[in-house]
Amino acid sequence: MIEKFFPNYCVGCGCNIGYKGFLCEDCLKKMKGPIINGEKIPFISGVSFFWRYETPMKELIKEYKFNKRYRISDFFVKCLNEIFDVLKLHEKVVVPVPTNVKTYRVRGIDTNLFILKKLKKTRDFQLRNDIIYSRNKRPQSTLKGKEREENIKNIFYINEKKLPDEIILFDDVITTGATLKECAKLLRKNGVKEIYSISLARVV
């Protein structure tokens, strides 16, 4: 009855689904992650992500970030829970890659931090905001290749004087890896010995 008056459609393929879901069974089966240590990025010891940035994960992330369907974060929490289980990240320190001020004003939330705050309700880990934007630049999502590397250089600073020896960085999508590399390099300069990263998706 609810579906009759409030139809809901799969974000991946557009077919009709139950009113509480985001993906149909066929689209769910396309994602077979998580992919553990599937990439190498400078200054990072291990890079893991749930699935590739392709249908249906790509559409889920776009809907979440650009169309403000923030309830999709519940699905992302399930993805991260699987990564946490495989990597045994119990009681680890997790730091989100921050959203710049312009993007924050448009979206109304820090999308990475929002996901981690929900995840914290189901997991025992330490959530810290140690990395801060020092100034605004163009959103990374509007750039490609070398532009991303140049755009992100020297725009972060560390918010805390004392950092833990090990940190898990979280960014929703890895594209070129430039943002994660810049964050990790800064953390290393400030005394962090081991850095790992987890993400929802990787552009391949």
C-alpha positions in Angstrom: 0.0 0.0 0.0 2.8 2.4 0.9 4.6 1.7 -2.4 1.4 2.5 -4.3 1.3 6.1 -3.0 5.1 6.6 -2.5 6.9 4.6 -5.2 10.6 4.1 -4.7 13.1 3.3 -7.4 16.5 1.6 -7.5 19.3 4.3 -7.7 21.3 2.0 -9.9 18.9 0.8 -12.6 15.6 2.6 -12.0 13.4 -0.4 -11.3 10.7 -0.2 -8.7 11.7 -1.4 -5.2 10.4 -1.4 -1.6 10.0 2.1 -0.1 12.9 1.7 2.4 15.7 0.5 0.1 18.1 2.2 -2.3 19.1 -0.7 -4.6 17.4 -3.7 -6.2 18.8 -7.2 -5.5 20.5 -7.3 -9.0 22.3 -4.1 -8.4 23.4 -5.1 -4.9 24.9 -8.3 -6.3 27.1 -6.2 -8.6 29.2 -5.1 -5.6 31.4 -7.9 -4.3 33.7 -5.9 -2.0 35.4 -5.0 0.1 38.7 -4.7 -1.8 41.4 -4.7 0.8 44.8 -3.1 0.1 43.8 -2.7 -3.5 45.9 0.4 -4.2 49.2 2.1 -3.5 49.2 5.7 -2.6 52.4 7.5 -1.3 52.7 7.9 2.5 49.8 5.4 3.0 50.6 1.8 4.2 47.3 0.3 3.0 44.5 1.4 0.9 41.1 -0.3 1.0 37.7 0.5 -0.5 34.4 -1.2 -0.7 33.9 -1.3 -4.5 34.8 0.5 -7.7 33.3 3.8 -8.6 30.9 2.4 -11.2 27.2 1.5 -11.3 25.5 1.2 -8.8 28.0 2.7 -6.3 28.7 5.7 -8.5 25.0 6.6 -8.6 24.6 6.1 -4.8 27.4 8.5 -4.0 26.2 11.1 -6.5 22.7 11.0 -5.0 24.1 11.3 -1.5 26.5 14.2 -2.2 24.9 16.2 -4.9 21.2 15.6 -4.5 21.2 15.6 -0.7 19.7 12.1 -0.2 21.5 11.8 3.1 19.6 8.7 4.2 21.8 6.8 1.7 24.5 7.2 4.4 22.9 4.2 6.1 23.9 2.0 3.2 27.5 3.4 3.3 27.7 2.6 7.0 26.9 -1.0 6.2 29.8 -1.0 3.6 32.2 0.5 6.1 31.2 -2.1 8.7 32.3 -4.8 6.4 35.7 -3.1 5.9 36.0 -2.7 9.7 35.3 -6.4 10.2 37.9 -7.6 7.7 40.6 -5.1 8.8 39.7 -5.5 12.5 39.6 -1.7 13.1 38.2 -1.9 16.6 39.3 1.0 18.7 41.3 2.6 15.9 41.6 6.4 15.3 39.7 7.4 12.2 40.1 10.9 10.6 37.9 12.1 7.8 39.2 14.0 4.8 37.5 17.4 5.4 34.9 19.1 3.1 36.0 22.6 2.1 33.9 25.6 3.3 32.3 26.4 -0.1 31.1 22.8 -0.5 29.9 22.6 3.1 27.8 25.7 2.6 26.2 24.2 -0.5 25.5 20.8 1.0 24.8 21.8 4.5 26.9 19.0 6.0 30.4 17.6 5.9 29.5 14.4 4.0 32.5 12.3 5.1 32.1 13.3 8.8 28.3 12.7 8.6 28.9 9.0 7.5 31.5 8.5 10.2 29.2 9.9 12.9 26.6 7.4 11.9 29.2 4.6 11.8 30.3 5.5 15.3 26.8 4.5 16.6 27.6 0.9 15.6 31.4 0.7 16.1 33.9 1.4 18.8 36.5 3.7 17.4 37.9 7.2 18.0 36.6 9.8 15.6 38.9 12.9 15.3 38.9 16.0 13.2 42.6 16.5 12.9 42.8 17.8 9.4 41.3 21.2 8.5 41.2 23.2 5.2 43.4 26.3 5.5 41.7 28.0 2.5 39.2 27.4 -0.2 40.1 26.1 -3.6 38.0 24.6 -6.4 36.1 21.4 -5.5 38.2 18.3 -6.5 35.1 16.8 -8.1 35.3 19.5 -10.8 38.9 18.8 -11.8 40.9 16.0 -13.5 44.4 14.6 -13.3 47.2 17.1 -12.7 44.7 19.8 -11.9 43.7 17.8 -8.8 47.3 17.5 -7.6 47.9 21.2 -8.1 44.6 22.3 -6.5 45.1 20.3 -3.3 48.7 21.3 -2.6 49.4 22.9 0.8 45.7 23.6 1.6 45.4 21.6 4.8 46.7 22.1 8.3 46.7 20.0 11.4 44.2 21.0 14.1 45.9 19.0 17.0 49.4 19.3 18.4 49.6 15.7 19.6 48.7 13.0 17.1 48.4 9.2 17.6 51.0 6.9 16.1 48.5 5.3 13.8 45.6 6.9 11.9 42.9 5.6 9.5 42.0 8.2 6.9 38.5 8.1 5.4 37.5 9.7 2.1 34.3 8.6 0.2 35.9 8.3 -3.2 39.5 7.8 -4.4 39.9 9.4 -7.8 43.6 10.2 -8.5 44.6 9.7 -4.8 45.9 13.3 -4.7 43.8 14.3 -1.7 44.6 11.3 0.4 48.3 11.7 -0.5 48.3 15.3 0.6 46.6 14.5 3.9 48.9 11.5 4.6 52.0 13.5 3.8 50.9 16.2 6.3 50.2 13.6 9.0 53.6 12.0 8.5 55.3 15.4 8.8 53.5 15.8 12.2 54.7 12.5 13.6 52.1 9.8 12.6 54.0 6.6 11.9 51.3 4.4 10.2 48.6 5.6 8.0 45.9 3.5 6.3 42.9 4.6 4.3 39.4 3.3 3.8 36.9 4.5 1.2 33.6 3.6 -0.4 34.8 3.5 -3.9 37.8 3.8 -6.2 37.8 5.3 -9.7 39.4 2.8 -12.1 
